[in-house]
Every structure is written in C-alpha cells, then in structure tokens.
C-alpha cells in the first residue's frame, strides 16, 4: 500500500500505530487467560500485527511484533504464563530473545509477503500474510524449544507430565503447542476477509486525502 505522507512517522501513521499497539496490549492480556490445551497460551494479537504491516509497511510490522514479544514477557512476570516465567528463570537471555525474535518475524515476514503478492492480487496477499503470521510465530517457537528442550523437560517432569519415551518434537507438539496453533491459524483465516476490508478502506481514505491536498485526479481502481 502506498503511503500518503513522505515520512514514516507523520501524524496519521503514528495514530494508526498507537491504535494497533493498544489492540495488541489488550488482546495479549486476554490471551494470557486462554491456555486451554497446551502450556502455551493462544495468541490473539497476530491480526493487528499483520494489519499494521500491511497498512504501514515492514517497519511497522517489526515494531508491532516487538510489542507483542514484550507483552508475552509481561504476561509471564504478571503470573499469567508460568511456563514462560520458568524459562526466564533458567534461560533468561535465550527466552527474551526468542520472544522478541518470533514476534518481530511474525510482523516482518507477513508484511514482506503481502507486499510481494499484492502486486498481483491484494486479496490473496492479505490471505497469505494472515496465515503466515501464526506459522512463523509457532515455527520459531518450536525451533527455540528444541534448542532448550532440557529445561522444558525438567519443567514438565516437575509438573507431573509423563513424557518418558517421547521424542522432543513429539513433546513440544503434543504437550506444549497442541491444538492452540490450529486455533490461532483458524482465527487468522476467518478474520482475513475483515483485514482485507480494513486495508482497502484505509487505503482509499488515505488516497482521497492525498487527492484533496495535492489537487490530483482520483484513480477509479481504488473504488
């Protein structure tokens, strides 16, 4: 999407970014209460992250993803995520890095994919970006969990979870991640049409404002 302004941090983009940050904070606080199946909570804040990347660009996706990563850590310290809090105690630097890296990647990669695919089809660009976000977020978490599997195994043993004879990847997929990923994937898939609509409406409004300020001619392709 083309920007109406010539700088990143103009009043409009700052306003959009502030609203999206607020949404991420609220949704992530709610997510801390939604650990239905595995040890990890369901992430609801990927939608505003993807939306920000599409509306404002890759840099916004990175910022919003970083906010998401910080909120994961805040949830842990607030007592909403005992599993992450334990990992912070035994592998603090790695855990902080993992939370931030997977958050930023979940904002940056979908924004890049959207930018590339939307050159041919904006609708499919939105769908691809929306579905890629949970894949990136969960995929990087799985890789990180495999790297520090021993502390995870110790935590599960202390929690009374029987994992004897199970491979690390099986434990991660069936005990930690479980169906939470599929719920996140389904939510993003169902909301992708709404994300597409928001993107089109905002793009059109920004374009109209640009027309008013420059005296240009409206492009009917945005109608």
HELIX and SHEET records of a PDB file:
HELIX    1   1 UNK A   11  UNK A   31  1                                  21    
HELIX    2   2 UNK A   46  UNK A   56  1                                  11    
HELIX    3   3 UNK A   58  UNK A   77  1                                  20    
HELIX    4   4 UNK A   82  UNK A   90  1                                   9    
HELIX    5   5 UNK A   92  UNK A  117  1                                  26    
HELIX    6   6 UNK A  122  UNK A  147  1                                  26    
HELIX    7   7 UNK A  149  UNK A  158  1                                  10    
HELIX    8   8 UNK A  168  UNK A  171  1                                   4    
HELIX    9   9 UNK A  172  UNK A  177  3                                   6    
HELIX   10  10 UNK A  180  UNK A  214  1                                  35    
HELIX   11  11 UNK A  220  UNK A  222  5                                   3    
END                                                                             
